[in-house]
Amino acid sequence: MQSTTTRFALLLALLLSFNACKKAQNDTEKTAQTDSAQVEAATVASAEVEVSDDLRKLIGSSEGLFRGVSLGDALADVKAKEKLEQFEKSDSHVGYSFEYPNLESADILYFHNKTGQINKIDVDLYLNDKKSLEKFNRELTDYFTQRFGKVTQQGKEMTWQAANTHLVMKDVTKGTNYGLKLTFTPAETPTTAKR
């Protein structure tokens, strides 16, 4: 009788172990399904980032890195693509500018090396007030997170690291002078945005 009781206890322990393993496997599958659904939902949400008219005017063509221009492009190609008013030209860069109807503005500087290839893009966005700053900050964050993936924030500075590009967006507001600065550099030489 003792051997029947031992066998029964052993069988019961085996069944309970099997049931616990099956439950753990089901929990893992449910977690994996939930994680997958969250990633899928985040992907769908990022694909649905709306681009306002103001943001579209700033970022221009969705081709290239910014305004149809990529790091490594020839300066001559930038001059052919860029339709904004050129306000500055030097041995190291060429600058373009535009103004929104509400008198906010942007300066875009394309820096190039001695062979005429773009090696850095700086964008200075001059804004009227905190509300506008928050709007552009939110829209640019959503847009660049969709394009480049995970963003890292440290204080007023946000950073994206894509395959070939390092992007820093910084709130450079001083007093009532509101602004954002974007700096695009090659991934191997990250640069902190400064004003």
Sequence and secondary structure as in RCSB ss.txt:
>XXXX:A:sequence
MQSTTTRFALLLALLLSFNACKKAQNDTEKTAQTDSAQVEAATVASAEVEVSDDLRKLIGSSEGLFRGVSLGDAL
ADVKAKEKLEQFEKSDSHVGYSFEYPNLESADILYFHNKTGQINKIDVDLYLNDKKSLEKFNRELTDYFTQRFGK
VTQQGKEMTWQAANTHLVMKDVTKGTNYGLKLTFTPAETPTTAKR
>XXXX:A:secstr
 HHHHHHHHHHHHHHHHHHHHHHHHHHHHHHHHHHHHHHHHHHHHHHT    HHHHHHH  SSTTBTTB TT BH
HHHHHH  SEEEEE SSEEEEEEE TTS EEEEEEEE TTSBEEEEEEEEEESSHHHHHHHHHHHHHHHHHHH  
EEEETTEEEEE SSEEEEEEE  BTTBEEEEEEEEETTS      
